[in-house]
Amino acid sequence: MSSTSVPQPGVDRMVPFPGHPLVVGVVEDQDPLVVSTAVSLARALGVRAYFAFVDTSRFAVEEHEDGSVDHTALDPDSVDDRWEEVDANLRRHLTETLRGETLDWEFRYLAGRPDRALTHLARAVDASAIVVGTRAPGGGRHMREILEGSVAAHLAHHQHRAVVTVPLAVVDWKELRAPWEH
């Protein structure tokens, strides 16, 4: 392996599921199926879940060893305090959703590219897997996926942990067309 090559996934780099937490990507107004799936998996494994929202309108100024970040707005001249409201709303929603659960969990507000931020958190907490949902159906969804790609695909190609993708919408095989045909 040359000094510039990226370490590849392999049995020697695998993070075992038992005893290692899950990182779960969450977004505002997300289908509850993502959180429910992650909770079910974390409970089955007996591990903690780190729920994380990645704010793409901000960037990480400093990444900490515990997976948290200091962040700021992309535009230094803007007054951007909406992130505090999003943070509070997501924490409140998770607290309500997980009320009565015996699951050990934490929430992290991250910033930047979702795949990069979730990978940083997974490394920091030594997670065995990252759980994400597919994109929600909606106008422009197919074009966004062509231009940006999916977070799950980026994760699967740029880090060595397992990626659990929770489907949120399916297409009938008979109606399946190329993305540019929509």
HELIX and SHEET records of a PDB file:
HELIX    1   1 VAL A   11  ARG A   13  5                                   3    
HELIX    2   2 PRO A   32  LEU A   45  1                                  14    
HELIX    3   3 ARG A   82  THR A   97  1                                  16    
HELIX    4   4 PRO A  114  VAL A  125  1                                  12    
HELIX    5   5 ARG A  141  GLU A  148  1                                   8    
HELIX    6   6 VAL A  151  HIS A  158  1                                   8    
HELIX    7   7 TRP A  173  GLU A  175  5                                   3    
HELIX    8   8 PRO A  179  GLU A  181  5                                   3    
SHEET    1   A 5 TRP A 105  ALA A 111  0                                        
SHEET    2   A 5 ALA A  49  ASP A  55  1                                        
SHEET    3   A 5 LEU A  22  GLY A  25  1                                        
SHEET    4   A 5 ALA A 129  GLY A 133  1                                        
SHEET    5   A 5 ALA A 162  VAL A 166  1                                        
SHEET    1   B 2 ARG A  58  GLU A  63  0                                        
SHEET    2   B 2 VAL A  69  ALA A  73 -1                                        
END                                                                             
